[in-house]
Amino acid sequence: MSAASPEGITYAASGVDTEAGDKAVELMKSAVARTHGPEVLGEWARSPGCSTPPR
């Protein structure tokens, strides 16, 4: 049994359509942006769901 070299492995060869993924991200951006309110502690640097507790 031989292992494939990392150079021979691609997303496309694995069945991943990166263009479709990029399109999905673009389609979601406005919906995700609408979830950001004053309670959100950051944008991309923090983990999802990181917000201040309600008072």
Backbone torsions as a table, in degrees:
resi	resn	phi	psi	omega
1	MET	NA	128.9	179.3
2	SER	-116.1	145.5	179.5
3	ALA	-91.8	143.9	176.5
4	ALA	-72.2	143.7	178.2
5	SER	-76.6	149.1	-179.8
6	PRO	-56.8	-30.4	-179.7
7	GLU	-66.3	-26.1	-177.2
8	GLY	-89.7	-5.7	-177.7
9	ILE	-96.0	127.1	177.1
10	THR	-129.2	161.2	175.5
11	TYR	-61.1	-44.8	-178.7
12	ALA	-60.5	-42.0	179.4
13	ALA	-64.7	-23.8	178.9
14	SER	-88.1	-3.3	-180.0
15	GLY	92.0	13.9	-179.7
16	VAL	-94.6	128.3	177.8
17	ASP	-99.7	97.1	-176.1
18	THR	-68.1	-29.6	176.9
19	GLU	-65.5	-40.8	177.4
20	ALA	-64.9	-37.6	177.2
21	GLY	-63.8	-42.7	177.4
22	ASP	-62.7	-40.5	179.2
23	LYS	-64.8	-41.3	179.3
24	ALA	-61.3	-41.4	178.7
25	VAL	-62.0	-45.8	179.0
26	GLU	-60.2	-41.2	-179.4
27	LEU	-67.5	-28.0	-177.7
28	MET	-87.9	-19.8	-171.7
29	LYS	-53.2	-47.0	-176.8
30	SER	-68.8	-36.7	178.4
31	ALA	-65.7	-41.4	179.2
32	VAL	-67.2	-41.0	-179.4
33	ALA	-60.4	-33.9	-179.7
34	ARG	-68.3	-16.6	179.4
35	THR	-84.7	-9.5	-177.1
36	HIS	-87.7	116.6	177.2
37	GLY	-124.9	-170.0	-178.8
38	PRO	-64.3	-16.7	-179.8
39	GLU	-77.1	-19.5	-177.1
40	VAL	-74.4	128.8	-174.9
41	LEU	-83.4	-14.7	-179.0
42	GLY	-167.6	-176.6	178.6
43	GLU	-105.1	-93.1	-172.7
44	TRP	-93.0	-16.9	-172.7
45	ALA	-79.6	-20.5	-177.2
46	ARG	-105.2	163.7	-179.9
47	SER	-72.3	153.1	179.4
48	PRO	-58.7	144.0	177.8
49	GLY	86.2	2.5	-179.0
50	CYS	-82.0	108.8	-178.5
51	SER	-148.1	165.8	178.1
52	THR	-77.3	145.9	178.8
53	PRO	-70.3	148.7	177.4
54	PRO	-66.0	151.7	-179.5
55	ARG	-101.4	NA	NA
